[in-house]
């Protein structure tokens, strides 16, 4: 729906239309709007209780509502340029919300890190938009009614006959995805975003910012269908990110950081689905993930609130006796994310695995990515079970408060518990819109959510693939078994006490150090990129001072010296003027003789 003209110039036959302000409501954007507004509403309700005593209460809600508005602009825009406006506004709001407690140096640094890291990805998106304008002459997704104009997606292959262009535009958009949706190599900002208020973490990690990159690829899937190489690159990035982030989550002791790396890992699953051509599966997991990840983050906020701002898992334990509602809703989120049968994560995760496996029957590389994703399922079950067992089971390890009294946990107020209950219900039932056909006995190989999203994200030009029902049953059973093994290992280590986790960490100390160092990615950036840039900046500063500044100083001193000499010849003595005239005449004659 076109609202009004935004950017154009000229008139009549020479008029050039660049972009307008308009809305596009189709199955894809409708799902995104429901996720953003629905989850956002519950987070607003939760924030009313969580942030009640904050001095910046009004400022917080200004940022929060601006964030929601920006995300709605992003998902409802009818052209790339307007979508980019929402994209950039989301980045700005994330900076403001992550650094909400800006008096804390760590929060200010985290906000700046998120902003700068996302600028790298945004640079790729901006270049892609320039190429789109050059090759299509429009930013519109679709043309006007009756074929009055042509949009990018009306004929995506028209100008992509050149292989370099067909590869360049999707790859540049992938750079934006790695920034906004926290994928390798630009995912390092997301764990540090935990410095913001917990409801902000839930909003960023579940319903808004990080899903922007997934939405961008799903919206531009017709461009990706033209480049199988770009799809494979996307799938590889997703699988590697899911695995790396999951391994780092194993050794985290901060409850919010465990969930942060969990978000990065789950986003990797979505990107893997996109790279496999299973765009509907990616959007489905985006939706279910919004429910259970918002539930887990808000549940973590409830735990932190009940423990007087304590976030260390080692100082928790036995919370099920003090916080029953928080405990049981959190357990629902835990079961959903590890893929327990019947919960939302079970349906969406297994759909991604099935579609990746099906793609692997045509391109064997995807079978390797499937195996890596399946391993990540087990790791996910392990670290999430570890977090639940450490926080809610066993004995309370919280110690005493600042006054020397026992720091007894307490349940959160109803304003915080009602959103948890609503999200728990959503985490249970949301997945049933994607029940696979082998469970329903339907003849269609696609699940209901895939059928619904097909008009907007149906794969074309690439083989998405389907499987026999028996194969899907085997793959589903394998996934459940792997998750069960991961959860059981966590139970042996952190619930039953049969194995000492510290002793095990000492045995595998090199691997433990690797995970604790986050695969040394931050160290690599600090040494190889930030360090070298600092040295280059220092050299340029010295060059500017010594060469450029020195040249200016030399000119000044030369002019000043020449002025001093000339001033001496203009002292008011006649004999001095005579000498000057004689010397000048001599120089003129000498020059004339030399150049005759």
N, C-alpha and C positions, 0 to 999 in steps of 0.2 A: 504494500500500500504506500503510494507516494504521497507525502505530506506537502512539501514545497521544494522549489528549486534552491539548491545550496550554492554551488559553484558553477558558473558558466560565463562565457564572454561572447561578444558579437551579437548580431541579430540577423533575422531572416535566414537565407540560405547559408550564410557564413557563420551562423551561431555554432559554438562549440560547447557541448554539455559535458561537464566533468563529473559531477555527483549531485545527488539530491538528499534531502532528509526523508527517509522512508522506513517503513517497518516490513519485515518479512516473517510471516507466521506460517510455518509448515510443521510437519511432525517433529523435525529435529529441534527447531526453536521452541516449540511448545513444550517439549520435554525439558529443555534447558530452563525455560521460564518457570515451570513448576518446581524444579529443583532449587533454583536460586531464590524464588519468592517463598516457597514452603519452608525450606531449611532456614532461610534468612529470618522468617517470622519467628520460628522457635528460638533461634539464637538471640533475637531481640528480646523475647520474653525472658530468657535465661539471664541476659545481661542486666535487666532491670534489677534483679536481686544480687547478682555477682558484683556489679559495679556501684551498688547503692552508696557506699561510703567513700567513693573516689572524689577528690576535689575537681577533677576534670570530667565530671559526669556528662554535662551538656556537650562539651567538645567531643567526647567519645561517641555520642550518638549522632552528632553531625558527620563525623568521619564514617561511621558505620552505615548510615543511610546514603551517603555519597558513594560509598563502595558498592552498595546494592544497586543504586541507579546506574553506575558505570558498567556493572556486569550485565544489566538488562539492556543497555545500549549495545554492548558487544554482541549479545546473542540475538537481538532483534533487528540489527542493522540490515538493510537491503543492499549494501554495497561495501566494498573493501575499505574505502576511505572512512566511512562512518564507523565501521567496525574497528578500525585502527584508532579512532578517537576514543572509543570505549576501552580498547586495549591499553592505551596510554594512561587513561584516567584511572583504570584499575591499578596500574603500577604506582601511580602517585598516591592513591589511597592506601595501598599496602605499606608504602614508606611511612605515611602518617600514623597508621595504626600499629605497625611493628615498633616504631619509635614513640609510641604514645607516652611512655614514661621516659621522656627525653632527658630528664635529669640524671638518669642512670647511664654511665658511659657505655655499658654493654648493650643497652637498648638502642642508644643513638647509633652505635657502630653497626648493629644488626640491621637497622633501617637503611643505613647508607649502603651496606653490603648488598641488600636485596635490590635497592634502586640501581646501583651500578651494574650488578650482574645482569639484571633484566634489560639494561640499555644495550648490552652486547647482542642479546637475542632480538631486540627491537630493531637494531641496525639491519639485520638480515631481512626482517619483515618489510622494512621501508624500501630496501633495494628491490625486493620482490614486487612491491606495489609499483615502483617505477617501471619495471619490466612489463608488468601487466598493462600499464597505461600505454607503453610504447607499442606493444604487440596487439592489443585489442582496441585501444583508443577509448576505453571506458573502464570505470571501476564497478559498474553495476553487476550484480550476480546474474540477473535475468533482464531481458529486454522488456519494453512496454507491451501493453496488450495489442493484439492484432499484428504483431511483428513490426510495430512502428520503429523499434530500435532493437539492437542485439546486445545481449549481456555476455559476460565471460563464459558462463556455464551453458549458454544456448548452443555454442559450438566450440567446446574446449579444445578440440583437435585442429581447429582451422589454422591457427598460427603456430602450433606446436610441432609442425612437420620437421622443423629443425631440431635435431636430437639434443643439442646443447641447451636450447631454450626449454625443452620439455623436462630436462634434468635440473636446470639452474633454478627455476622458479620454485619447484617443490623443495629443493635442498635449502634454499634461502628461508623458506617458511619453516623448515625443520629447525633451523637455528633459533627462530623465535619460539618454537615449541620447547626446545631444551632449556630456554630461559624461563618462560612463563610456567611451564609444567614440570620444571625441576628435573630434567633428565641429564644424563652424562653428556657433556662435561660441566654443565652449569647448574647442577643441583645443590651446590654447596651453600646457597643462601637460605634454603628452606628450613634446615634444622635450627639455624640461628634466629629464625623468625619466631621462635618460642619465647623470645624476650617480650613480646607483646602480651596483652591480657589474654587469658585462656579462651574467652568467646571469640576473640579475633583469630586465634589459631584455628578454632573450629570453622570459622567462616572462610578463611583463606584455604585451609586444607580440605574442606569438604565441598562447599557449594559455589565458590567463586573463583578466585584468581587462578589456582593451579589447573582448573578444568578448562581454562581459556584456550590453552594450546591444543587440547584434545578436540574441542569444538572447532577450532580453526581448520584442522586437518579434515575432520568430518565434513565441514562445510565445503572445503575445497577438494573433496575426494575425486572429483572429475579430473582435476589436474594431476593427481597422483596416479590415477588409472592409466595415464599416458606414459608413466615412467616406472617400470618394475624395479629398476635399480634404486630409485628413491624410496620405494616401498620397502625393499630389503634393508636399506640403510636405517629406515625408521624402525623396522622390527628388531634389528640388531641392537640399536640404541635402547629400545624398550626392554628387551630381555636382559641385557647387561645391567641396566639401571635397577631393574627389579631384584636381581641377584645381589649386586654390590650393596644396595641400601639395606636389604634384608640381613646380610651378614654383619653390617655395622650395628644394626638394631640389637643384635644378640648381646652385645657387651655394654649397652647403655644402662645407666642407673637412674637417670632422670625420667620420670614417667612421661613427661611431655616430649622428651627427645626420642623415646621409643616410638611414640605415635608419629613423630615427625618423619623418622626414617621409614616407618610403615607407610606413610602417605607417599613418599618418594617411590617405594617399591610397588605399591598398588597402581600408581600412575604409570610405572613401567609396564605393568600388565595391559593397561589401556593402550599405550603406545604400541606394544607388541600386536595387539588386535588390529589397530589401524594399519600397521605395516603388513599384516596378513590379509588385508582387504576386507576384514570383518568389521566394517565401520559400525554397524548396528550393535555388535557385541561390545565394542568399546564404549558406546553411548550407554548401553544397558549397565555395564559395570560402573560407569561414571555415576549413574543414578543410584544404584544400590550402595556404592561406596559413600555417596553423600550422606545416606542415612546412618550407616553404622560407624563411619568415621566421625561425623558430628556427634553421635551418641558417645563414642569413646572419648573424644576431646572434652565434651561437656561433663562426662562422668569423671574424667581426670580433674577437671576444674572443681567438681564437687568434692573430690578427695582432698585436693589442695586446700579448699575452703574449710573442710572439716578438720584438717590437720594444722590449721593456722599457718598456711603458706609453705608447708613442707612438701617437697617434690621428689625427694630421694627415696627410691624403692627400698633401700636398705633400712630406712627408718619407719617403714610401714609394717604391715602384717596384721592379720586377724581383723581387718576392717569389716568383715561381714557381720560381726557381732555388734558393731556400733553404727554402721551405715547400711541397713538392709536394702533400702530402695536403690541407693547408688550401686550396691553390690550386684543385685540381680539384674538391673538394667545394663550394667557394665558387662556382665557375663553374657547377656544376649548379644552385645556388640562383639565380644570376643568370639563367640561361636559363629557369628555371621562372617567375620573377616577370615577365619580359618577354613570356612567352607563346610560347616556342619550341615548335613542333609536337611533340607526343608527351609533353611534360612536364606536370606537374599543373596549373600555372597556365594553360596553353593551354586546357584543357577548361573550367575553372571561369570564367575571365575571358570567354571567348567565349560561354558560356552566359548570363552576365549581359548581355552586349551584345545577344545575339539576343533575349532576353526583353524587354529595354527597347525594342528596335526593334519587336517585335511589339506591345507596348502602344502604341507610337506610331502604329500603323496605325489605332487607335481614337481616341486622344487625341494630336493633333499636338504638344503640348508635349513629350511624351516623345521625339519625334524630335530636338528640340533638345538634350535631355539626352543622348541617344545620341551625337550629334555631339560634344558636349563630352567625353563619356567616351572616344570614339574618339581624340580629340586627346590626351587624357591618356595613352592607351596609348603613343603615340609619345613623349611627354615622359618617361614611365617608362622606356622602352627607352633613351632618351638619358642620363638621369642615372645609371641603374644601370650602363650600359656605361662611362660616364665614370669611375665609382668603380672598376670592375674594371680598366680600362686604367691608371689612375693608380697603383693599388696593386700590381698583379701583373705588369705589362708594362713595357718600357723598362728604364732603368738605375736602380739603387738610389740614392736621394737622401737617405739617412738621416744622413750626416755622421758625427760622432764622439760618444762618450759623455762622461760627466763627467770621465773620467780622460785624455781626449785620444786614446783608442784608437778604432779603427774599430768602430762599433756594428753588428756582423754579426748579421743576423736568424737565428733558429733555429726549428726545428720544435717544436711543442708535444708534451707527453707523451701516451702512448696513452690515458690516462684522459680526455683532451680530444678525441682524434682518433676514438675509437670512436663516440661520439654523433654526430660530424659525418658519418661514413660511413653510419650508420643513417638519419640525417635525409636524406642525399643519396639513398639508395635510396627512402625515402618520397616525396621530392619528384619522383621519376621515376614511380613506380607508383601513387601515391595518386589521380591524376587519372583512371585508367582505369576507376574505378567510375562515372564520369560520361561515358563515351564517347557522343557524340550518335548518334542513330539514322541520320543520313545516312552515317555511317562504317560502321555495322554492317549496314545494310540492313533494320533492323527496321521493323515497321509502326507501332509506338507513337511518337508525337511526343516523348515524354518519355524522358530518359536513365535508366539504372538507378538512380542516386542519387535522382532525382526520384520514381520509382516507390516506392522504399523509404521516403522521407520523406513521401509523400502522406498516409498516415493521420494524421500529426501537423500538417502544414503545408500541406495542399492549399488553394489559394485558393478562397474562396466569396464570392459577391456582387460580385466584380469580375472583369473579363475579363483573364486572364493572357495568353492568346494563344499560338498556335503558328504556325509558318512552314512553307512548302514546303521540301523538301530542297534544291532549287536555290538558294533565297534564303539558306538557312543556309550553303551552301557559299560563296556570294558574300560574305556578311558575314564569314565566317571568313577567307577569302582577303584581304579588305580589312584586317582586323585584323592579320594577319601582315605584310602589306606596310607598314602604318604603323609597326609595331614595327621592321621591318627598316630603314626610313628613319631612325628615331630612333637605332638602334644604329650605322648607317653614318655619320651626322653626328658622333657621338661618336668614331668611329674616325678620321675626318678631322682632328678637333681634337686628340685626345689620344693617338692611336696612331701615325698616319703622320706627323704634323707638317705636313701640307699647308697647314693654316690655323692661324694663331696665335690661341689662345683669348683671350689678354689683349687683343690688338688688337680682336677681335670684341666683347669685353666693353666696351671703350672706345667703340666705335661705338654700341652699344645701352646706354650708361651709365644713362639714366633707367630703363629696364626692369630693368637689373642692380641698381640701388639699390633699386627696389621689391621685388625678390625678396630681396635681402640684408636689407631691413628687415622681411621676413615680412609684406608687404602692410600694414605699419604697424598691425597688429592689436594687438600688445603696447603700442605707443605710444598708440594710441587708448584702450585700457583704462587705461593709466597716467595719461593726461591727463583723459579724459572721465569716468572712473568712479572710479579710485583718488584722483586729484587732487581731484575734487569732494567725494568722501566725506571726504577729509582736511580740506578747508575746512569742511564741515558739522560735523565732529567738533571742529575748533578753535573754531567759533562756539558750539557747544553747551557746550564746556568753559568758554569765557569767560562765557556766559550763566549757567551753573551757579555760577561763582565770583562774578560781579557781582550777579546778580539773586536767585537762590535763596540762595546763601551770604550775600549782603548783607542779604536780608530777615531771615534768622536772626540775623545780627549786630545789626541794628537792634532787633529784639525784645529781645535780651539787654541791649543798652545802655539801652533804655527801662526795662526792669524794674530794672536796676541803678540808674539815675538816680532812679526813683520810690522805690526802697528807701532811697537816700541821703537824700531829702527826708523820708520817714517816720521814718527813724532820728534825724534832727535833732529831730523833735518828741517823741521818747521819751527825752529826756536826763535825766529824773529830777527836773526842776524843776516845782513845783506851779503856778507862774504859766504855765508852758508848757502844762500840761494844761488850765488854765482857758481859755487863748486857743484851744486846739484845740476845746474843747467849744463855745465861743461861735461860732467860725467854722462848726462843723458844724451847730449849731442854726440859724444864719443861712442856710446853704445849704439846709437842709430846708424852712425857711419860704419861702425864695425859690422853691424848686421847687414847693411846694404852691400858691403864689400863681400861678406861671406856668402850671401845668397844671390849674387849677380849671375 
